[in-house]
Amino acid sequence: MPVGRRTEPIEPSSVEGTLPRPRRHALRELAWLFLKLGTVAFGGPAAHIAMMEDEVVRRRRWLTHEQFLDLLGATNLIPGPNSTELAIHVGHARAGWAGLLVAGVCFISPAVAIVTGCAWVYVHLGRLPAAAGVLYGVKPVVIAVVLQALWRLGRTALRGPGLALLALGAAGANVLGVDELVVLACAALLAALVHGARDRIRRPPSGAMAGLLLPPLAPPTLLGVTGAGAIGAGATAAVKLWPLFAFFLKVGSVLFGSGYVLLAFLRGGLVHDRGWLTESQLLDAVAIGQVTPGPVFTTATFIGYLLAGAPGAAAATVGIFLPAFVFVAISGPLVPRLRRSRLAGAVLDGVNAASLALMAVVTARLAAGAVVDRSTLGLVVVSAVCLLGFRVSSTWLVLAGAIVGLAAGP
């Protein structure tokens, strides 16, 4: 399918929660899109989300900006890799339960294959493959891709000065070191309080409002925090597949945010508690997860290969990504219901505004390491012009950036 081809907008029935029967062509479209994104989506979760928005909202019109934002907000309220969960959400919205599986598996698979290959080279050669040149050209393009997504999504999410102020406050709190989950929770609470105050001014409270006070997303969120227990606590230094799977299942079940906070969890569990890895091996594994395309959580694939070969890579990969499919399957059908409720819709608006603010903070931090000279600044400017002025696909820009990086990079 050509990159620029547009399909019909998503059916109203799927937006309202009554999904159409999966169609073969819809599943093929999902498979093609997410295989492509899993192969070329460098830059981490913020870049992945921006590229998905470009393809799903702008080019194919499968979702509106508001629907995409609602799914993005939902991913921030459940544990696991945000960009992978967003891909799973999009698949579910487009083609039901079959689409959920197809989109998620296709987004993860290319990265798993690439990281497994890197792990094989690492084990046999004792060093990481050179990637500095590719990243030199790709990172500036990724910054431009994320900025144009923030611009488009921000015009939808920040409706009115109240939500704009909420986003600024969320960004400021995160810059000062407040945890992402705390920022999102405070944004949701503040949005609910403001909505309640406005509603009391407009009309007196009635018993009919009581049903809106139940937050439908609480059960899956609490499941992610409390349901993992102490899996793998009895594992020994002799690495077996089951303890390896159990450890990464726990990580995938309780880790909020993104792959950028994965290092602390792995360092405590694998280096200090179990002694399975050295500090140097862990840093190499995290580096591979960040410099390869697709989900950063494929760091688990690399570690699994180091500890138990190809079976270990498979066990670790399934363990860390399986909770994402479960949490999306639980929370996905609730998103349209949230939007239909006035109070829950206001809460979701607050979470969406805070989510974009967190995405902007991550982008600013990434830009500090990506724009290092005039050449990289030029790549940002040229990419932004191509995206906003000529509607060039972000996929082609990322590939062009990689070529420039190989030719002119360090």
Secondary structure, 3 states (H helix, E strand, C coil): CCCCCCCCCCCHHHHCCCCCCCCHHHHHHHHHHHHHHHHHCCCCHHHHHHHHHHHHHHHCCCCCHHHHHHHHHHHCCCCCCHHHHHHHHHHHHHHHHHHHHHHHHHHHHHHHHHHHHHHHHHHHHCCCCCCHHHHHHHHHHHHHHHHHHHHHHHHHHCCCHHHHHHHHHHHHHHHCCCCHHHHHHHHHHHHHHHHHHHHHHHCCCCHHHHHHHCCCCHHHHHHHHHCCCCCCCCCCCCCCHHHHHHHHHHHHHHCCCCHHHHHHHHHHHHHHHCCCCCHHHHHHHHHHHHHCCCCHHHHHHHHHHHHHHHHHHHHHHHHHHHHHHHHHHHHCCHHHHHHHCHHHHHHHHHHHHHHHHHHHHHHHHHHHHHCCCHHHHHHHHHHHHHHHHHCCCHHHHHHHHHHHHHHHCC
